[in-house]
Amino acid sequence: MRNIFAFMAMAVLLVFSQPAHSQAQLSRKGLDKTDKWIQTTFAKGAVPPFSFILDGVPSEKFIKSWDYKKSKITVQGANAVGYSIIYKDKKSGLTVTATVTGYTDFEAVEWVLRFTNTGKGSSGQIANVRSADFSLKDKGATAYGLRRLRGSDASVRDFEITEHRLSAEPLKLKPNNGRSSDGVSPPFFNITAEGADCGIVYSVGWTGTWCADFSSQNGVFTLKSGLADADFHLKAGESVRTPMASVLFWEGKGKMAGHNLFRRFVLAHHSHIVDGKPWAPLAGGLDWGDPAPCNEYTCLTDALARGIVRRYHQLDIMPEVIWLDAGWYSTYGRSHFGGDFTWGEVGDWHCDSERFPDGFVNLSNLIHSYGSELMVWFEPERVVKGTFFATEHPEFMLELDDEWQYIYNLADPKAVDWLCKYIGDFIEINGIDHYRQDFNTGNLALYWAAADERGRRGITEMKYIEGLYKYWDYLLTRFPKLEIDNCASGGRRLDLETISRATPLWRTDYQYGEPLGYQCQTYGINMFLPLSGTGIYKTDYYNSRAGYSSAAVLNFDMLSGTDSAEEMRRVYNEYKAIRPYYLKDYYPLSGYGDVSASDSWVAYQLHDASDGSGYVVAFRRPDCTQSSYAVDLQALSPNGTYIVTNLNTGEEKELYGGDMLSGYVLRLENAPDALLIKYVKE
């Protein structure tokens, strides 16, 4: 009898552990008419391109019999159409609403699912939510490959380009610790149809634990992506949203056609735009790194900060944004992070009254008088026990046993509303222009799990992530000129939702100022994300150019006189000249995979397709014995004539495009060194 019960229990377990299966097939046909494509793909009586399990039954078994309602909706932004498509179980009252957006200037469609219980009792048990569940068969495709980036864990290999040839055995991915790009992969994937010169870029918008399974068999690509570990029921009247699924279709020679189309798509539809342009500032630190026993900015004073700002202006290298990082607030002298003055004692968001007796008003006014803006660091989600947030609102805290810190509960709407007003008022009173949010917790998922009620695994995460978006959207609405810098121990919260609201100005916490790592990370992250930044610490070619990207922060030693004012100005002006090209097309020139060897070259190309101009950026590493390096430039006209300038020496040459498309030789006599080449089409 025990064996029978064990067998029955195992059978039930298998039913609940099986992933939902969908027969939805996406097609390229009709993409020129986005509106019609959406109506066809999400039509009444069709299996939609998502799935879930309800009380052990896959949604494909019942979704076509549910009530169906479709209505056109207004969506933000130009060149976009939207639909609300509601599937409802009349008997239980459970509804699934798919909010679908299509982009008429790109062949791109994305959707977000919301589950709502309109019944009087608890819903059935919902599991294996896959926001995207579909297959794709491209004419001529023999197999499919996938290109992605390695996630961030503060290593030299952050954002390394990784390639896979897909097979029947799924490639399974999900991030670590509840942060969307922690360790494994930012959720941006270029899937290429081998033999067909086409593909899709699939992206996830979810700043928590998403999952994605990719497979290919007999020339058919299959994707299942959604919530990694949710198994829940909804109470009466309760509603939760799930990850955004985004599909960009592309065609062209080579995988970079898909990457560059996606970069343009991000700039057009998934970047926060103020005054008609995305935010990629040249920022300046306040001589970062206070001397021991201080750390970060824990000993910075108002007078010293204003003195450094005046120094920037005096040297004619005034940044567009002055960056005030961690340590400006009151602390309690505990030593979890080491030292007597520690930036990590977060949770008391008041200016240290001894160091900033008037808050930031004097500093902000000075910065504004120079035509620049002030950005200030916050970390509101992490709350050390005993600090102001913890004692003022203990009911807003998520807790783990034996932990010395809480997590501020963004799953609680009252907590979100209080935080919105508190931080919003602080920003307004202190004349802060831009908001930098960090998040240095590696076990967020454990806090979520501890807060979940029995039978409702994943509820806290879903509501928390939605609360985070509500908080950021509040700030962006209250302050129309405000921009958000998204940091989470560097670039560990990168996904389609965060990049739509914020720019990662500090994309890795890898060794600050270490040039080889910065070169590798720029090389990789630009495959998908045109907006990101890191630091510039020194003025020599090798170190300074390693810090170039669409955004950057000057971390020169402004007080000791290590670097000359002339060299600082040279870097400042050179960077501002090349910066716009990081928003153009991007081509890696040194292959894919691990490019971190210290005895090698690495090079990439920035190309403006509108006028044929561009830059080549190349680095000869310290242990490299080769003084020359041949690269194949991309996107040039074979019969076109180009004026090519070596910005190291000032030497100009006139070359045919065809001579640079194959075996163009770069030279540097010394190692380490960096080469910057500019080309202009005549």
C-alpha positions in Angstrom: 0.0 0.0 0.0 2.9 2.4 0.8 4.3 1.8 -2.7 1.0 2.6 -4.3 0.7 5.9 -2.3 4.3 6.7 -3.2 3.6 6.1 -6.8 0.5 8.3 -6.7 2.5 11.1 -5.0 5.2 10.8 -7.5 2.6 11.0 -10.3 1.1 14.2 -8.8 4.6 15.7 -8.4 5.4 15.0 -12.0 2.2 16.7 -13.2 3.0 19.8 -11.3 6.7 19.8 -12.2 6.2 19.5 -16.0 6.6 22.8 -17.8 3.6 24.2 -19.6 3.7 23.5 -23.3 2.4 25.8 -26.0 1.8 25.1 -29.6 1.9 28.8 -30.6 4.1 29.4 -33.6 5.4 32.8 -34.5 5.7 33.9 -38.1 7.5 36.6 -40.0 4.6 36.9 -42.4 2.6 40.1 -41.9 5.1 42.0 -39.8 4.9 44.9 -42.2 1.4 45.4 -40.8 2.1 45.2 -37.1 -1.6 45.8 -36.1 -2.8 42.8 -38.1 0.1 40.6 -36.9 -0.9 41.2 -33.3 -4.5 40.4 -34.0 -3.6 37.2 -35.8 -1.1 36.0 -33.2 -3.4 36.7 -30.3 -6.6 35.8 -32.1 -9.7 34.3 -30.5 -9.5 30.5 -30.7 -5.7 30.5 -31.1 -3.2 29.3 -28.6 -1.4 32.5 -27.6 2.5 32.7 -27.4 2.4 32.3 -23.6 1.5 29.5 -21.2 0.9 28.5 -17.6 -0.4 25.6 -15.6 -3.7 26.0 -13.6 -4.4 23.2 -11.1 -2.1 20.9 -12.9 -3.6 21.5 -16.4 -1.5 23.2 -19.1 -3.2 26.4 -20.4 -3.2 25.2 -24.0 -5.9 22.7 -22.9 -8.4 25.3 -21.9 -7.3 28.8 -22.9 -9.2 28.6 -26.2 -12.5 28.0 -24.4 -12.2 30.9 -22.0 -14.1 34.2 -22.7 -12.1 36.4 -25.0 -12.1 40.2 -25.3 -9.8 42.3 -27.5 -9.6 46.1 -27.5 -7.2 48.7 -28.9 -5.4 50.8 -26.4 -3.3 53.9 -26.4 0.4 53.3 -25.7 3.2 55.8 -25.0 5.6 56.8 -27.7 5.5 57.3 -31.4 5.3 54.5 -34.0 3.5 52.1 -31.6 0.2 50.3 -31.5 -1.3 48.6 -28.5 -4.0 46.0 -27.6 -5.5 44.7 -24.4 -6.5 41.0 -24.8 -8.3 39.5 -21.9 -8.8 35.7 -21.4 -11.3 34.9 -18.6 -12.5 31.8 -17.0 -16.2 32.6 -16.5 -16.6 29.9 -13.8 -13.8 30.9 -11.5 -13.3 34.6 -12.4 -9.6 34.2 -13.1 -8.5 36.5 -15.9 -5.2 36.8 -17.8 -4.7 40.1 -19.5 -2.1 40.4 -22.2 -1.1 44.0 -22.9 0.6 43.8 -26.3 2.6 46.6 -28.0 3.8 46.6 -31.6 6.3 49.0 -33.1 5.7 50.1 -36.7 9.2 51.4 -37.2 10.7 48.0 -36.3 9.4 44.5 -36.7 9.1 44.2 -32.9 6.3 43.1 -30.6 6.2 42.7 -26.8 3.7 41.8 -24.2 3.1 41.7 -20.5 0.7 39.3 -18.7 -1.4 40.2 -15.7 -3.2 37.6 -13.6 -6.3 38.8 -11.8 -8.8 37.0 -9.6 -12.2 38.6 -10.1 -13.9 35.7 -8.2 -15.1 35.7 -4.6 -12.8 33.0 -3.4 -9.2 32.0 -3.9 -8.1 31.1 -7.5 -6.8 27.8 -8.5 -3.1 27.1 -8.2 -1.0 28.9 -10.9 2.4 27.6 -11.8 5.1 27.5 -14.6 4.1 30.9 -15.8 5.9 31.4 -19.2 5.3 34.9 -20.5 6.8 33.7 -23.8 6.2 30.2 -25.1 6.5 29.7 -28.8 8.3 28.1 -31.7 9.7 29.6 -34.8 10.6 28.1 -38.2 12.4 30.2 -40.7 12.5 29.2 -44.4 15.9 27.7 -45.1 16.9 27.4 -41.5 18.9 24.2 -40.7 19.5 25.0 -37.0 19.6 27.9 -34.6 22.4 29.5 -32.6 22.2 31.9 -29.6 24.5 34.8 -28.7 24.3 36.4 -25.2 26.5 38.1 -22.7 27.9 36.8 -19.5 26.3 38.4 -16.4 28.1 40.6 -13.9 29.9 39.2 -10.9 32.6 41.9 -10.7 35.1 40.0 -12.7 37.3 40.8 -15.7 34.9 38.7 -17.8 31.7 40.7 -17.0 29.6 40.9 -20.2 31.8 38.5 -22.1 30.2 37.5 -25.4 29.0 33.9 -25.3 27.8 31.7 -28.2 25.8 28.5 -28.2 24.6 26.2 -31.0 21.2 25.1 -29.8 20.0 21.5 -29.7 17.1 19.5 -28.5 18.4 19.6 -25.0 17.3 23.1 -23.7 19.8 25.7 -22.7 18.4 26.8 -19.4 19.3 30.2 -18.0 18.2 32.3 -14.9 20.0 34.9 -12.8 21.4 34.6 -9.3 20.0 36.0 -6.1 17.0 37.9 -7.4 18.9 40.5 -9.5 18.2 40.3 -13.2 21.8 40.2 -14.6 23.6 38.8 -11.6 26.2 36.3 -12.6 24.4 34.5 -15.5 23.3 36.7 -18.3 21.5 40.0 -18.9 18.3 38.9 -20.5 19.0 39.9 -24.1 19.5 37.1 -26.6 20.2 37.1 -30.3 18.9 33.9 -31.9 20.1 33.3 -35.4 18.7 31.0 -38.0 21.6 29.2 -39.6 21.4 29.3 -43.4 18.7 31.9 -43.5 20.3 35.3 -42.8 17.7 36.2 -40.2 16.9 35.8 -36.6 15.2 37.4 -33.6 16.4 39.3 -30.5 14.5 38.1 -27.5 14.5 40.3 -24.4 13.0 40.0 -20.9 11.7 42.9 -18.9 11.9 41.7 -15.3 14.2 42.9 -12.5 14.0 39.7 -10.5 14.4 36.0 -11.2 13.4 35.4 -14.8 14.1 32.1 -16.6 14.5 31.2 -20.2 14.9 27.8 -22.0 16.1 27.8 -25.6 16.2 24.7 -27.8 16.3 23.8 -31.5 15.5 20.6 -33.3 14.9 19.8 -37.0 15.3 23.4 -38.0 12.6 24.6 -35.4 13.5 27.1 -32.6 11.6 26.9 -29.3 11.6 29.3 -26.4 10.0 29.1 -23.0 10.6 32.1 -20.7 9.0 33.6 -17.7 9.0 33.4 -13.9 11.6 31.1 -12.6 10.0 29.7 -9.5 6.4 30.8 -8.9 3.6 28.5 -7.7 0.8 30.5 -6.3 -2.9 31.2 -5.9 -4.5 34.6 -5.9 -6.9 35.9 -3.2 -10.2 37.4 -4.2 -9.6 40.7 -6.0 -5.8 40.2 -6.1 -3.7 41.0 -9.2 -0.1 40.4 -10.2 2.0 41.1 -13.3 4.7 38.9 -14.8 7.8 39.5 -16.9 7.7 41.4 -20.2 8.5 39.4 -23.3 9.9 41.2 -26.3 10.7 39.9 -29.8 12.5 41.9 -32.4 12.7 40.2 -35.9 15.7 41.0 -38.0 17.1 40.1 -41.4 20.6 40.7 -42.8 24.1 39.3 -43.4 25.7 38.2 -40.2 24.6 38.3 -36.6 25.7 41.9 -36.1 22.8 43.0 -38.3 20.5 41.8 -35.4 22.7 43.4 -32.7 22.8 46.8 -34.4 19.1 46.8 -35.2 18.4 46.0 -31.5 20.7 48.8 -30.4 18.6 51.2 -32.5 15.4 49.7 -31.1 16.7 50.3 -27.6 17.5 54.0 -28.3 14.1 54.5 -30.0 11.8 52.7 -27.6 13.6 51.5 -24.5 15.6 54.5 -23.3 14.4 57.3 -21.0 14.3 60.4 -23.2 14.6 63.9 -21.9 14.8 66.9 -24.2 14.7 64.6 -27.2 17.8 62.5 -26.3 18.8 59.5 -24.2 20.9 60.1 -21.1 24.6 59.3 -21.4 26.4 62.1 -19.4 30.1 62.9 -18.9 30.1 62.9 -15.1 32.7 63.9 -12.6 33.4 62.4 -9.2 34.3 64.4 -6.1 37.9 63.0 -5.9 36.5 59.6 -5.0 37.9 57.5 -2.2 38.4 59.2 1.2 41.6 58.3 3.1 41.4 55.6 5.9 39.7 55.2 8.2 37.1 56.9 5.9 35.8 55.2 2.8 33.9 56.3 -0.3 32.6 59.8 0.7 32.2 59.3 4.4 34.6 62.1 5.2 33.6 64.5 2.4 32.4 67.9 3.5 30.3 70.5 1.8 33.3 72.9 1.6 35.6 70.3 0.1 33.0 69.2 -2.4 32.5 72.7 -3.6 36.2 73.2 -3.8 36.5 70.2 -6.1 33.7 71.5 -8.3 35.5 74.8 -8.6 38.6 72.9 -9.6 36.8 71.2 -12.4 35.6 74.7 -13.6 39.0 76.2 -13.1 40.7 73.5 -15.2 38.1 73.9 -18.0 36.9 70.3 -17.7 33.5 70.9 -16.1 31.5 67.7 -16.2 27.8 67.7 -17.2 26.9 65.9 -14.0 28.7 66.1 -10.6 28.4 62.6 -9.0 28.1 62.4 -5.2 28.3 58.7 -4.2 27.9 56.7 -1.0 28.7 58.0 2.4 27.1 61.5 2.6 24.4 60.4 5.1 24.5 59.9 8.9 26.1 56.6 10.0 26.3 54.7 13.2 29.9 53.6 13.4 29.2 49.8 13.1 31.8 47.8 11.3 30.1 45.3 9.0 32.0 46.8 6.0 35.2 47.6 8.0 36.6 51.0 9.3 35.2 53.6 11.7 33.3 55.5 9.0 31.4 53.1 6.7 29.3 53.9 3.7 27.5 50.6 4.1 25.4 51.7 7.2 22.4 52.6 5.0 18.9 53.4 6.2 19.3 56.9 7.5 18.7 59.2 4.6 19.5 62.5 6.2 22.6 64.6 5.2 25.3 64.3 7.9 24.6 67.6 9.7 28.3 68.0 10.7 29.6 67.7 7.2 26.6 69.2 5.3 25.0 71.5 7.8 22.8 73.1 5.0 22.2 69.9 3.2 23.1 70.0 -0.5 21.7 73.4 -1.3 25.0 75.3 -1.4 26.7 72.5 -3.5 23.7 72.3 -5.9 23.6 76.0 -6.4 27.3 76.2 -7.2 27.0 73.3 -9.7 24.0 74.9 -11.3 25.9 78.2 -11.6 28.4 76.4 -13.8 25.7 74.9 -16.0 26.1 71.4 -14.6 23.8 69.1 -12.6 24.0 67.2 -9.3 23.5 63.4 -9.0 23.3 61.8 -5.6 23.6 58.1 -4.5 20.9 56.3 -2.6 20.3 52.7 -1.6 16.8 52.7 -0.1 16.1 48.9 -0.5 18.8 47.9 2.0 18.1 49.0 5.6 20.6 48.3 8.4 18.9 47.5 11.7 18.7 50.5 14.1 18.7 53.1 11.3 16.0 55.7 10.7 14.0 53.7 8.2 14.1 50.6 10.4 12.8 52.4 13.5 10.4 54.8 11.8 8.5 52.1 9.9 9.4 48.6 11.1 6.2 47.3 9.4 7.8 48.1 6.0 10.7 45.7 6.6 11.4 42.2 5.2 13.5 40.2 7.5 15.7 37.0 7.6 16.7 35.4 10.8 20.2 36.4 12.0 20.6 39.0 9.4 21.9 42.4 10.4 19.9 44.2 7.8 16.4 44.4 6.4 15.0 44.8 2.9 12.6 47.6 2.4 9.4 46.0 1.4 8.5 47.3 -2.0 5.8 44.6 -2.3 3.7 46.7 0.2 1.9 49.6 -1.6 1.9 51.7 1.6 5.7 51.3 1.8 6.1 52.3 -1.8 4.0 55.4 -1.3 5.9 56.5 1.8 9.2 56.0 0.1 8.1 58.0 -3.0 7.2 61.0 -0.9 10.2 60.8 1.4 12.8 60.5 -1.3 10.9 62.8 -3.7 10.8 65.6 -1.0 14.5 65.1 -0.2 15.4 65.5 -3.9 13.3 68.7 -4.2 14.5 70.3 -1.0 18.2 69.7 -1.7 18.2 70.7 -5.4 19.2 67.3 -6.7 18.9 66.8 -10.4 19.5 63.1 -10.9 19.0 60.0 -8.8 21.5 57.2 -8.5 20.1 53.9 -7.0 22.4 51.1 -5.9 21.5 47.8 -4.4 24.2 45.7 -2.7 22.3 42.6 -1.5 23.2 39.2 -2.9 20.4 37.3 -1.2 17.2 39.2 -2.1 15.4 36.1 -3.3 15.7 34.6 0.2 13.9 37.6 1.7 11.1 37.2 -0.9 10.8 33.5 -0.2 10.7 34.0 3.6 7.8 36.5 3.2 5.7 34.3 0.9 2.6 32.6 2.5 2.3 28.9 2.1 1.0 28.0 -1.4 1.9 31.5 -2.7 5.5 31.1 -3.8 6.6 34.1 -6.0 3.9 36.5 -4.8 6.3 38.7 -2.9 8.7 38.9 -5.8 6.0 39.9 -8.3 4.6 42.6 -6.1 8.1 43.8 -5.1 9.2 44.2 -8.7 6.1 46.1 -9.6 6.6 48.3 -6.6 10.1 49.1 -7.8 8.8 50.2 -11.1 6.1 52.3 -9.4 8.7 54.0 -7.3 11.0 54.9 -10.3 8.0 56.0 -12.4 6.9 58.3 -9.6 10.3 60.0 -9.5 10.4 60.3 -13.3 6.9 61.8 -13.3 7.4 64.2 -10.4 10.7 65.4 -11.8 10.3 65.5 -15.7 14.0 66.4 -16.1 15.3 63.8 -13.7 17.3 60.8 -14.9 18.0 57.6 -13.0 21.3 55.8 -12.8 20.7 52.1 -12.2 23.4 50.3 -10.1 23.2 47.1 -8.2 26.8 46.2 -7.2 27.6 47.4 -10.6 25.6 46.0 -13.6 23.5 43.3 -11.9 20.1 44.7 -12.6 20.1 45.1 -16.4 16.9 44.1 -18.2 14.4 45.6 -20.6 12.4 47.3 -17.8 15.4 48.9 -16.1 17.1 50.2 -19.2 13.7 51.7 -20.2 13.9 53.9 -17.1 17.5 54.2 -16.3 21.1 54.2 -17.5 23.8 52.0 -15.9 26.5 54.6 -15.4 28.6 52.2 -13.3 28.2 48.8 -15.1 30.6 46.8 -13.0 32.1 46.8 -9.5 35.2 45.0 -10.9 38.5 46.5 -9.8 38.1 50.3 -10.0 40.2 51.7 -12.8 41.7 48.4 -14.0 42.0 49.0 -17.7 42.1 45.5 -19.2 38.7 44.6 -17.5 37.2 47.9 -18.7 38.2 47.1 -22.3 36.6 43.7 -22.1 33.4 45.0 -20.6 33.0 47.7 -23.1 33.7 45.2 -25.9 30.9 42.9 -24.7 28.1 45.2 -23.3 27.9 47.2 -26.5 26.7 44.2 -28.4 23.2 44.9 -26.9 23.2 48.1 -24.8 24.2 51.4 -26.4 23.9 53.2 -23.1 26.4 52.4 -20.3 29.3 53.9 -18.5 32.4 53.3 -16.3 35.3 55.4 -14.9 38.2 57.2 -16.4 41.0 57.4 -13.8 44.2 58.3 -15.6 45.2 60.4 -18.6 47.5 58.1 -20.6 46.1 56.6 -23.8 45.9 53.0 -22.5 44.0 53.8 -19.2 41.8 56.7 -20.3 40.5 55.1 -23.5 39.7 51.9 -21.6 37.0 54.0 -19.8 35.4 55.4 -22.9 31.8 54.4 -23.6 28.5 56.3 -24.2 28.8 57.6 -20.7 31.8 58.0 -18.4 32.7 59.4 -15.0 36.0 61.4 -14.5 37.8 60.0 -11.5 41.0 62.0 -11.8 43.0 62.7 -8.7 42.0 66.4 -8.5 44.0 67.2 -5.4 47.4 65.6 -5.5 48.6 66.9 -8.8 49.4 63.5 -10.3 48.0 64.4 -13.7 48.5 67.7 -15.5 45.6 70.0 -16.3 46.7 69.9 -19.9 46.4 66.1 -20.1 43.1 66.1 -18.3 41.7 68.6 -20.8 43.1 66.5 -23.7 41.2 63.4 -22.4 38.1 65.5 -21.7 37.9 66.9 -25.2 38.9 63.6 -26.9 36.2 61.7 -25.1 33.5 64.3 -25.9 34.4 64.0 -29.6 34.1 60.2 -29.7 31.2 59.8 -27.4 28.3 60.3 -29.9 29.7 57.4 -31.9 28.9 54.9 -29.1 25.3 55.5 -30.0 25.9 54.4 -33.6 26.5 51.0 -35.0 29.0 48.8 -33.2 31.3 46.1 -34.5 33.7 43.9 -32.4 36.9 43.2 -34.3 38.6 40.7 -32.1 36.2 37.8 -32.2 34.0 36.4 -29.5 34.4 34.6 -26.2 37.1 35.4 -23.7 39.1 38.4 -24.8 40.8 39.1 -21.5 44.3 37.7 -22.2 47.0 40.2 -21.2 49.2 39.2 -24.1 46.7 40.1 -26.9 45.2 42.9 -28.8 41.5 43.8 -28.6 39.8 46.3 -31.0 36.3 47.5 -31.9 34.7 49.8 -34.4 32.0 52.5 -34.0 30.3 53.4 -37.3 27.8 56.1 -38.3 25.8 54.6 -41.1 24.3 58.0 -42.0 27.5 59.6 -43.2 30.0 56.7 -43.3 32.3 58.1 -40.6 33.6 56.3 -37.6 36.3 55.3 -35.1 38.5 52.3 -34.5 39.5 51.8 -30.8 42.3 49.3 -30.2 44.4 48.2 -27.2 47.8 46.4 -27.1 47.9 44.7 -23.7 50.9 44.8 -21.4 52.3 41.3 -22.2 51.6 41.5 -26.0 54.7 41.0 -28.1 53.1 41.9 -31.4 53.4 45.5 -32.6 50.9 45.1 -35.4 47.4 43.7 -35.5 45.2 43.1 -38.6 41.5 43.7 -38.5 38.6 43.5 -41.0 36.6 46.7 -40.7 32.9 46.6 -41.3 30.2 48.6 -43.1 32.6 50.6 -45.3 31.9 51.2 -49.0 34.5 49.1 -51.0 34.9 51.8 -53.6 34.6 54.7 -51.2 37.4 57.0 -50.3 38.1 57.7 -46.7 40.3 60.2 -44.8 41.9 58.2 -42.0 43.5 59.9 -39.1 45.7 58.4 -36.5 44.7 60.4 -33.4 47.9 59.3 -31.5 50.2 60.9 -34.1 48.0 63.2 -36.1 49.0 61.4 -39.3 46.4 61.4 -42.1 46.0 59.0 -45.1 43.6 58.6 -47.9 42.4 55.0 -48.3 39.9 53.1 -50.2 37.2 51.3 -48.2 38.1 48.0 -49.9 41.6 48.3 -48.4 40.3 48.5 -44.9 37.6 45.8 -45.2 40.2 43.0 -45.1 43.5 43.0 -43.2 43.7 46.6 -42.2 46.8 46.8 -40.0 46.9 48.6 -36.7 50.3 49.4 -35.2 51.6 50.3 -31.7 55.3 50.2 -30.9 54.9 50.0 -27.1 52.9 47.9 -24.7 50.6 48.7 -23.1 49.1 51.4 -25.3 45.9 52.3 -27.1 45.3 53.4 -30.6 42.4 55.7 -31.8 41.7 55.9 -35.5 39.1 58.2 -37.0 37.8 57.8 -40.6 35.6 60.2 -42.6 34.1 59.3 -46.0 34.9 61.8 -48.7 
